[in-house]
Amino acid sequence: MKANHQSKTGDVAQPYFKQRRFLREARGGQPGPGRRRRSQRVMMILAIVGAVLFLWIQPVEAAPTITEFHVSNVGVPQGITAGPDGNLWFTEFYDNVVGRITTKGTSTLFSLNTQNSATYITNGPGGALWVTLLNDVGGSTTNKIGRLTTKGALTTFTVPKASYIWDITTGPDGNLYFTDGASRVWRVTTTGRFTAFPFTDSTNGYPWQITKGPDGNLWFTDRAGLIVKMTTAGKFTTFNVPRSNGATDDITAGPDGNLWFTLDGSDASRIGRITPSGTITLFPFPSPENSDYLYLSGITAGPDGNLWFTYQDFTTNANAIGRITTSGAITLFPTPTANSGPTDITSGPDGNLWFTEAVGNIGRITTS
């Protein structure tokens, strides 16, 4: 995308004076008073017309380019993050694999040698990546947190209570925080020391996605339709999302100092914005039918000052990457592969956006 040109003070005035000098020289002398006034009026009209044309004929904004890289025929790419080594790192859900992909599209898969499924991943302190390892086989609740080096070496720490862990992020205090569907948020230090912070709502509590906020707190979504602010000491403040149904999903810090989140469900899918003080605004989709079921999962701040999110329409089978401006204007860009299942999205170290697709792809979005 090209930025619109903002005219400087002399951009219109200079052509006007050049036109005026050219006409005077063509007449072979100085004009009389009446002719001078007429020529001044003509020049003023020409200048105004030139200015309007200059502002109107602006460069057309180029559409983003989406490129897909196939990385797996077995696992389902799920979470993705920018790593400390200048590459992108992703998890393969329902598989004990973490992948690395360069900004050129070359991928490497690392087997984690564990029965747990790699779910979400974050760039942690000390040049390592941290991953949630969910054991969802046979109803088992023995889950782990993994520390992964950029060479693919994994160290695991067992969550000390029965849990259903999901998303993970680095907190403002240098520790890791992750969500637990068993009504908790956890903190784990880089040495593997766990602290549980119980959280309940009207349905007993189901913390889901979590991020570090611009205000020095943690923010997470709760599937009961809540946005929750959490201090590093474990104090919770809840905000109810006004909706008839649907569930809050992902959340990210925006470029405007607010938090942005996805809300998905039949007749309720929206992109939401919440200020650090708790004021919520929902932005509806320009959907052709109110009955569309839109699955909105990942959302991230882009390098262009907008928010970008993943989009699936289960009624029309449309799959896309969406962009929303901080004023709420939404644009969708279809993925090259139909029914690709875009899930998570992040900003890359190369100034592009990167996302996972359930069909075994990693996607790259070039915005300029």
C-alpha positions in Angstrom: 0.0 0.0 0.0 1.2 3.5 -0.8 0.7 6.3 1.6 -1.4 9.2 0.2 0.7 12.2 -0.7 0.1 15.2 1.5 0.6 18.4 -0.5 3.1 20.9 0.8 2.5 24.6 0.9 3.9 25.3 -2.6 2.5 22.3 -4.5 -0.4 24.3 -5.9 1.0 27.8 -5.8 4.0 27.1 -7.9 2.1 25.9 -11.0 -0.2 28.9 -10.7 2.7 31.4 -10.8 4.4 29.6 -13.7 1.1 29.8 -15.7 0.8 33.5 -14.9 4.3 34.3 -16.0 4.0 32.2 -19.2 0.8 34.1 -20.2 2.3 37.5 -19.5 5.4 36.7 -21.6 3.2 35.3 -24.5 1.3 38.6 -24.7 4.6 40.5 -25.1 4.3 43.0 -22.3 2.4 44.0 -19.2 -1.3 43.8 -19.4 -3.7 46.7 -18.7 -5.7 47.0 -15.5 -8.9 45.3 -16.9 -7.0 42.6 -18.6 -4.9 42.0 -15.5 -7.9 41.5 -13.4 -9.4 39.1 -15.9 -6.2 37.2 -16.2 -5.9 37.0 -12.4 -9.4 35.6 -12.2 -8.5 33.0 -14.9 -5.4 32.0 -13.0 -7.2 31.7 -9.8 -9.7 29.4 -11.4 -7.0 27.3 -13.0 -5.2 27.1 -9.7 -8.3 25.9 -7.9 -9.1 23.3 -10.7 -5.5 22.1 -10.5 -5.6 21.7 -6.8 -8.9 19.7 -7.0 -7.4 17.4 -9.7 -4.2 17.0 -7.7 -6.2 15.9 -4.6 -8.6 13.7 -6.6 -6.1 11.8 -8.8 -4.2 10.1 -6.0 -2.3 6.8 -6.3 -4.7 3.8 -6.1 -4.0 1.8 -2.9 -2.6 -1.6 -3.9 -4.4 -4.7 -2.5 -2.3 -6.8 -0.1 -0.5 -9.8 -1.6 -1.2 -13.2 0.1 1.3 -16.0 -0.4 0.8 -19.5 1.0 3.6 -22.0 1.9 2.7 -25.6 2.5 4.4 -26.9 5.6 2.5 -30.1 6.7 0.4 -33.0 5.5 -0.3 -34.3 9.0 -0.6 -31.6 11.7 -2.9 -28.6 11.8 -1.0 -25.3 12.0 -2.5 -23.4 15.0 -0.6 -20.7 16.9 2.1 -18.5 15.3 4.6 -15.9 16.7 7.6 -14.0 15.6 10.7 -15.6 17.1 13.9 -14.1 18.6 15.9 -15.3 15.6 14.1 -13.4 12.8 11.9 -16.3 11.8 8.3 -17.2 12.4 7.5 -20.1 14.7 4.2 -22.1 14.7 2.5 -25.0 16.4 0.7 -28.0 14.9 -2.4 -28.8 16.9 -3.2 -32.5 17.4 0.5 -33.2 16.8 3.6 -32.9 18.9 5.3 -30.7 16.4 6.5 -27.1 16.4 7.6 -25.5 13.1 9.9 -22.7 12.0 9.5 -20.8 8.8 11.9 -18.2 7.4 10.6 -15.0 5.9 11.5 -16.5 2.5 9.1 -19.4 3.1 11.6 -22.3 4.0 10.1 -24.4 6.8 11.6 -26.9 9.3 9.6 -29.1 11.7 10.7 -30.1 15.1 9.3 -33.2 16.9 8.7 -32.4 20.5 9.0 -36.1 21.7 5.9 -35.7 24.0 2.4 -37.0 23.9 1.0 -33.5 24.4 -0.3 -31.4 21.5 1.4 -28.1 20.7 -1.3 -25.4 20.9 -0.1 -21.8 21.2 3.4 -20.2 21.2 5.0 -16.9 22.2 8.3 -15.2 22.1 9.6 -15.4 25.6 12.4 -13.9 27.7 16.0 -15.1 27.3 15.9 -15.7 23.6 13.5 -18.7 23.9 10.0 -19.6 22.8 7.3 -20.9 25.1 4.5 -23.2 24.1 1.4 -24.6 25.7 1.3 -28.4 25.5 -2.3 -29.7 25.8 -2.9 -33.4 26.5 -6.4 -33.8 25.1 -6.2 -37.6 24.5 -8.7 -39.8 26.4 -9.8 -37.0 28.7 -6.3 -36.7 30.3 -5.6 -33.4 32.0 -1.8 -33.7 32.4 -0.7 -30.7 30.6 2.7 -29.0 30.2 4.4 -25.7 29.5 7.4 -26.0 27.2 10.5 -23.8 26.8 11.9 -24.2 23.3 15.3 -23.0 22.0 15.7 -21.7 18.4 17.6 -25.0 17.8 14.5 -27.0 18.6 15.5 -28.2 22.1 12.5 -28.6 24.4 12.3 -28.4 28.2 8.9 -29.1 29.8 7.3 -28.2 33.1 4.2 -30.0 34.2 1.2 -27.9 35.3 0.6 -28.9 38.9 -3.2 -29.2 38.7 -5.7 -30.8 36.4 -6.2 -28.2 33.7 -7.1 -27.4 30.1 -4.4 -24.9 29.1 -4.6 -22.8 26.0 -2.9 -19.5 25.1 0.3 -18.0 26.5 2.0 -14.7 26.5 5.0 -12.9 28.1 3.9 -10.6 30.9 5.2 -7.1 31.8 7.1 -8.6 34.7 9.2 -11.0 32.5 7.2 -14.1 33.5 4.9 -16.2 31.3 1.1 -16.2 31.7 -1.2 -18.8 30.3 -5.0 -19.4 30.3 -6.7 -22.5 31.7 -10.2 -23.6 30.9 -10.5 -25.0 34.4 -11.2 -21.5 35.7 -7.7 -20.2 36.2 -4.9 -18.1 34.8 -1.4 -19.3 35.6 1.9 -17.6 35.9 5.1 -19.6 35.4 8.6 -18.3 35.8 11.4 -19.1 33.4 12.6 -21.7 36.0 9.3 -23.5 36.0 7.7 -22.2 39.2 3.8 -22.0 38.9 1.3 -19.8 40.5 -2.5 -20.2 39.9 -4.9 -17.3 39.9 -8.5 -18.7 40.1 -11.1 -16.9 38.0 -14.8 -17.6 37.8 -17.7 -16.1 35.9 -21.4 -16.8 35.6 -20.6 -20.2 33.9 -17.7 -21.0 36.3 -15.1 -19.3 34.1 -13.3 -20.2 30.9 -10.3 -18.0 30.2 -9.3 -18.3 26.6 -6.8 -16.0 24.8 -4.4 -13.6 26.6 -2.1 -10.7 25.8 0.0 -8.0 27.4 -1.9 -4.7 27.4 -0.6 -1.2 26.8 -1.4 -0.3 30.4 1.1 -2.8 32.0 -1.6 -5.4 32.8 -2.7 -8.7 31.3 -5.9 -8.9 29.3 -7.7 -12.0 28.3 -11.0 -13.2 26.8 -13.5 -15.4 28.6 -15.8 -17.6 26.5 -18.8 -16.3 28.5 -18.5 -13.0 26.7 -16.2 -11.2 29.0 -13.0 -9.1 28.6 -10.9 -9.4 31.7 -8.1 -7.2 32.9 -5.6 -8.8 35.3 -2.8 -7.3 37.2 0.5 -9.3 37.7 -0.7 -9.7 41.4 -3.8 -11.6 40.2 -6.5 -8.9 40.6 -9.3 -9.2 38.0 -11.6 -6.6 36.6 -14.3 -7.9 34.2 -16.1 -6.1 31.4 -19.2 -7.6 29.8 -19.4 -7.5 26.0 -22.9 -6.5 24.9 -24.1 -9.4 22.7 -27.1 -11.7 22.2 -24.8 -14.7 21.8 -21.4 -15.6 20.6 -18.1 -16.0 22.4 -15.1 -13.7 22.8 -12.0 -15.2 21.2 -8.6 -13.6 20.5 -7.3 -10.3 21.9 -4.4 -8.0 21.1 -3.0 -4.6 21.9 -3.8 -2.1 19.2 -1.7 0.7 17.7 -4.2 3.2 19.2 -3.5 2.3 22.9 -6.7 0.2 23.1 -7.3 -3.6 23.1 -9.0 -5.2 20.1 -10.7 -8.6 20.2 -12.8 -11.0 18.1 -16.3 -12.1 18.9 -17.7 -15.1 17.0 -21.0 -16.9 16.8 -24.2 -17.0 14.8 -25.6 -13.5 14.3 -23.1 -12.1 16.7 -19.7 -12.0 15.0 -18.0 -8.7 15.5 -14.6 -7.0 15.9 -14.5 -5.3 19.3 -12.4 -2.5 20.8 -12.0 -1.9 24.5 -10.3 1.0 26.1 -8.0 0.4 29.1 -10.8 2.0 31.2 -13.3 -0.5 29.9 -15.4 1.3 27.2 -16.4 -1.3 24.6 -17.3 -0.6 20.9 -18.4 -3.4 18.5 -18.0 -3.1 14.8 -20.3 -5.3 12.6 -19.4 -7.0 9.4 -20.8 -5.9 6.0 -22.2 -9.4 5.7 -24.9 -10.1 3.0 -26.9 -12.3 5.4 -27.6 -12.0 9.1 -27.6 -15.7 9.4 -24.0 -16.1 8.4 -21.9 -17.9 11.0 -18.5 -16.1 11.0 -15.6 -17.7 12.8 -13.2 -15.0 13.8 -10.2 -16.3 15.6 -6.8 -14.5 15.5 -6.2 -10.7 15.6 -3.0 -8.7 15.6 -1.8 -5.2 15.1 -0.3 -4.7 11.7 2.7 -2.7 10.5 0.4 -0.3 8.6 -1.4 1.0 11.7 -4.5 -1.2 11.2 -5.7 -4.4 12.9 -5.6 -7.7 10.9 -7.7 -10.8 11.7 -8.6 -14.3 10.4 -12.1 -14.9 8.9 -14.1 -17.9 8.1 -17.7 -17.9 6.9 -19.2 -21.3 7.5 -22.4 -20.4 5.6 -20.7 -19.3 2.3 -17.4 -21.2 2.9 -15.5 -18.0 2.4 -12.1 -17.8 4.0 -10.2 -14.5 4.2 -7.8 -12.3 6.1 -9.5 -9.2 7.3 -8.3 -5.7 7.9 -10.0 -3.2 10.2 -8.9 0.4 10.7 -9.0 2.0 14.1 -12.1 3.8 13.0 -13.9 0.5 12.2 -13.7 0.2 8.4 -13.5 -3.5 7.5 -12.0 -5.0 4.3 -11.7 -8.7 3.5 -9.0 -10.4 1.3 -9.8 -14.0 0.3 -7.1 -16.6 0.8 -5.8 -18.2 -2.4 -6.7 -21.7 -1.1 -10.5 -22.2 -0.7 -11.6 -23.5 2.8 -8.1 -23.0 4.1 -9.1 -22.5 7.7 -7.1 -19.4 8.7 -6.7 -19.4 12.5 -3.9 -17.3 14.1 -2.1 -14.2 12.8 1.0 -12.2 13.9 3.3 -9.4 12.7 6.5 -10.7 11.3 10.1 -9.3 11.6 10.0 -8.5 7.8 7.2 -6.0 8.0 4.6 -8.5 6.7 1.8 -10.4 8.5 1.9 -14.2 8.9 -0.9 -16.6 9.6 -1.7 -20.3 10.0 -4.1 -22.3 7.9 -5.7 -25.6 9.1 -5.1 -27.2 5.7 -1.3 -27.3 6.4 -0.2 -23.9 5.2 1.5 -20.8 6.6 0.4 -17.6 4.9 2.2 -14.3 4.4 0.5 -11.0 3.7 2.5 -8.2 2.1 0.7 -4.9 2.9 2.9 -2.6 0.8 
